[in-house]
């Protein structure tokens, strides 16, 4: 059964809305990664923050749902509010599901509340335990829309957004929903930033995916929301795959076997061969171990000439939102108003790691084939050996 990604709302450090994000993405604009203070004591770190004002939470949700994570999610959803509400009206509230991936949800506000309790011996008036509930973003969006179908959160670390798309597709294939609002959201928060800093996994400068000089990640924030249905549209979610190799709590299998299994499962689900893929959005965190194992896994499946890039040097690693955001970048390439359908470029120092299999990185001006059916894959890998891959393409 074919499923379609009919609408997209997106916000990240590249901009607010599809047009602004696409313009910055295809131009290779990495100016949103800026040095920030106040997150790790005594340190400046490059972060991909969203710097535009976010919408206020509607009055009926402000008492229980008001945190930055939910406001960022709302900003993305408001871009496509009319078609979302039209779907609820057309199919009925009980036939519209909501599945949102996140890893931090409102933990920043929760930590602020706990800090106030420790300092003052009482909870602040605006403290809400629900801020840290992993299903809270999905519940917030469902309440905002008035949708009453299946509603849940996915929290599998950095594959959360991709797995939300896979879960949404499953709901449609099983006939449990006629439309699913799906995607991912995460905001900058002290807990994950300090956690990655403690792991010595953060670069003090711009991250350099797949470079011999790579030293770690930059963290960012984003929200990407799709409307997925069985109603024909020019862009389809052709398939997806997932695996769990459980190699280590925070390190991937160095041979990339779990990553390769997820990519192969996505190809099998879509009924495609590796040679059918026209572009690969790499997970590409710029950590030593991730980039090494991903290079190995990709080289075993794909031809060395396959165009690919990591977009995290422009957005930062948006954690639970990354899988949805990078699927959104594939959607933007397929929906590009330019005749050539541009591809996200690889922004880095250009100094390839000679110990890794070579990859064919894109550059500003790289584009999809001018003719034929185009298919793009996006990879997401996470702590605990959690792996996911999704394939978007022209509907046929």
BELZI-V719634 format. One line per field, one symbol per residue. psi: psi as a letter, one per 30 degrees, with the letter a starting at -180 (. if undefined). A space follows every 10 residues. Layout:
psi = ???
This chain:
psi = kkkkielkkk kaffajleee eeeeeffhjg ffjlkklfek kgkkkklilk glklkkklef ffffgjleee eeeeeeeffh eefeeeeeee fkefgjlkjk klffbhfeee eeeeeeeeef glklegkkef egkffeeeee eeeefgkgak jllkihbgge eefeeeeeee eeefgflfkk jlblkklkke eeeeeeeefh gkkfaklikg lfgkgalkka llkkkljkag kklfkljfll llljfheleg kljffgeeee eeeeeeeeef hlleffkfkj jkeifgleee eeeeeeeeff elkffkkllk gffffljgcf feeeefeeee eeefgkfkef illkljjafg jkjfflkkli kllkfkllkf llkkkkkkkk lllggkkkkl kllkk.
